[in-house]
């Protein structure tokens, strides 16, 4: 006689709100446009040095990188339900992985 052990594992990728996606991408574009306009007028008025221009580009690159990373992180979140726990897999930027024992969940 053989004992068959079945382990349940269900993976769910949540559907992200179109408004939330739009907010992240819109904010990234807005920041790029504002910094670009500021950079353009500063250069035209000779109000910014070469070091200031480089610094502005570095800051813009960092801010845009974080905004895009946030937007992509939302898409990479998954929920895995096993026989004894709920596993949330998310990038560190939005909280990282979490393991929740099923017996501790009171309601959904």
N, C-alpha and C positions, 0 to 999 in steps of 0.2 A: 504494500500500500504506500502510495506517494502522497506527500503533503504539498499542495501547491500554494505558494505564498505570492499574493499579488500586492504589489506596492503601487498605490495611487499617486500620481503626480500630474497635476493639471497646471498648465502655464497660460497666463492671461496677459496680453499686452493691452493696457487701457487705451481707449479712444480719447485723444486730447481735444479739448474744445478749440474750435476754430478761432474764437475770440482770444483765448490765451496765447495761441500760436501767433496771432496777429499782433498782440501786445508786445511780445518779445521781439519779433522781427521788425515791427514798426519802431520800437524804441531804438533798436540797433541802427536802423536807417536814419532816424531823427538825429541821434548823436553824431553819426558820420557827417550828415549835412551841416549841422551847427558848427562842428569843429572845422569842416572844410571851408565854410563861409568865413569863419573867424580867421582861419589861416590865410585865406585869399586876401581879405581886407588888411590884415596885418602886414603882409608882404607888400601890397600895393602902397600902403602908407609908410613903408620902411619903419614900422613901429616894432618890428621883431628882429632879433639878431639871428645869425645862423644857428647858434646853440639853442635859442628859443624855438626855432622852427623844427629842429631835430627833436627837441623835447616834446613839442606838441604832437608830432607824428608818432612818437613812441607811446605817449599817453593814449592817443586815438587808437593805435593798434591794440593796446592792452584792453581798453574798454570794449572795443568791438569784439575782441577775442572772448572776453567774459560773456558778453551778450549772446554770441553765437553758441558758446559752450552751454549756456543755460538752455537755449532753445533745443539743442541737440540732446541734452541730458533728459529732457522731458520725454522725448521719443524712445529713450533707451530703458525706461523703467518697466519692469515686469513683475508680476505676482505669481508665485508658485505655491500651490496647495498640495501638501503631501499628507500622508496618513496621520501625522502627529504635529505638524506645524505649518504656519503660513510664512513663506519667505518672500520678502520684498527686496528685489534686486534693483538698485538705483546707483547712479554715479555719486561719488563723494560730495560733489558740489550741491546736490539737493538732498543730502542726508545719508547716503551710503546704504549698504545692505542691512536689513533687519530680519531677525528670526523671532517669530511670535508663536509660542506653544498654543495649540488649539484649545487646551483646557483653560487658558487664561482669557480667552475671548468670550465676552458676555453677550454682545449683540453686534449685528452688522447693519 
